[in-house]
């Protein structure tokens, strides 16, 4: 059962400090570094690949008032970090005349992400912001640990060479975890 504190302590260990934290909110230099970078590392690692545990398929909510050149405007789910497919077609394959990602405001004036298109209805496959490490697979956990270690290394140790090595390890762990996730459920004969 991996916790955020476990992930932070593993990252701190890779940095080479002897300290451990009991909570990300405890106020120590190590905890403050982890608190500063944890969510950014988690979200950038989630965005980096179409992780099985974070993949969500949803019909998009139709909004009123699309701009003149588009027939429809849909709300991107608030937990979406990256839209991967629309109507089961990868975004990279779709022509740029099929859709446009944009910002808009809701009824309260808050900014939201929208998809403008001439297609109806529209469903999306997207990577959700999964904050609970109990839902993460172990490869993803390892990648986050090294990503966090690379982000906090210089702040805690001042060692640029170690920071570069940890960044390389993050990239390696990210590729390994992505390959494992992609191979899950694949039929091998």
ROBALO-90121 format. One line per 4 residues: number of its first residue (from 0); for each residue x, z, y negated of C-alpha. Coordinates in steps of 0.2 Angstrom, whole numbers. Layout:
N
NUM> X/Z/Y  ...
//
This chain:
189
0> 0/0/0  10/-7/-15  6/1/-32  11/-5/-49
4> 23/10/-50  31/4/-33  34/-13/-41  41/-6/-56
8> 53/6/-46  59/-9/-36  62/-19/-51  72/-5/-59
12> 82/-3/-43  87/-21/-44  92/-19/-62  105/-6/-55
16> 99/10/-64  97/26/-54  81/31/-62  64/30/-55
20> 47/32/-64  32/42/-58  20/31/-69  21/16/-80
24> 14/26/-94  26/41/-93  35/36/-109  53/35/-102
28> 64/20/-107  62/12/-89  43/15/-90  41/8/-107
32> 51/-8/-102  40/-10/-87  24/-8/-97  30/-20/-110
36> 34/-34/-98  23/-31/-82  7/-40/-87  17/-55/-94
40> 27/-57/-78  11/-55/-67  2/-68/-77  16/-81/-78
44> 19/-79/-59  1/-81/-56  1/-97/-67  16/-104/-58
48> 7/-108/-42  -10/-110/-34  -10/-94/-25  -23/-92/-11
52> -27/-74/-15  -30/-78/-33  -40/-95/-31  -58/-95/-36
56> -71/-108/-36  -85/-107/-48  -98/-118/-56  -95/-118/-75
60> -108/-111/-87  -115/-125/-98  -113/-121/-117  -123/-129/-132
64> -116/-140/-145  -102/-151/-138  -92/-161/-151  -99/-179/-154
68> -87/-188/-142  -91/-177/-127  -108/-175/-118  -105/-157/-112
72> -96/-141/-115  -92/-128/-102  -85/-111/-103  -69/-108/-94
76> -71/-91/-84  -64/-76/-94  -53/-72/-79  -45/-89/-78
80> -27/-91/-81  -25/-109/-76  -38/-122/-71  -32/-132/-56
84> -46/-144/-51  -63/-150/-58  -76/-155/-46  -62/-154/-33
88> -51/-166/-41  -33/-160/-46  -32/-160/-65  -16/-171/-64
92> -26/-185/-56  -40/-185/-68  -39/-198/-82  -37/-189/-99
96> -54/-197/-104  -63/-186/-90  -60/-170/-99  -52/-160/-113
100> -47/-142/-113  -50/-134/-130  -54/-118/-139  -70/-113/-147
104> -79/-98/-152  -94/-89/-144  -109/-81/-153  -99/-66/-159
108> -85/-77/-166  -73/-73/-152  -62/-87/-146  -65/-94/-129
112> -58/-108/-118  -69/-122/-115  -69/-139/-105  -76/-154/-114
116> -82/-168/-103  -95/-181/-99  -98/-175/-82  -112/-164/-76
120> -112/-152/-67  -94/-146/-67  -86/-134/-55  -68/-128/-56
124> -55/-121/-45  -44/-109/-55  -31/-96/-53  -39/-79/-58
128> -30/-65/-66  -29/-53/-52  -22/-37/-58  -24/-26/-42
132> -8/-27/-32  -18/-22/-17  -25/-40/-17  -8/-48/-19
136> 2/-55/-4  19/-48/0  28/-64/-6  19/-63/-23
140> 24/-45/-24  42/-49/-21  42/-63/-34  34/-51/-47
144> 47/-38/-43  61/-50/-47  53/-57/-62  50/-40/-69
148> 68/-35/-65  75/-51/-74  64/-47/-89  69/-28/-91
152> 87/-30/-85  96/-33/-102  85/-20/-111  90/-6/-98
156> 107/-11/-93  114/-23/-106  121/-34/-91  118/-52/-95
160> 126/-58/-79  115/-47/-69  100/-54/-79  105/-72/-74
164> 106/-67/-56  89/-58/-56  82/-74/-64  89/-85/-51
168> 82/-73/-37  65/-73/-46  65/-92/-45  70/-92/-27
172> 57/-78/-22  44/-88/-32  47/-104/-22  48/-95/-5
176> 31/-86/-9  23/-102/-15  28/-111/1  21/-97/12
180> 5/-97/2  4/-116/4  7/-115/22  -6/-102/26
184> -20/-109/36  -10/-125/39  -12/-131/57  5/-134/66
188> 6/-144/81
//
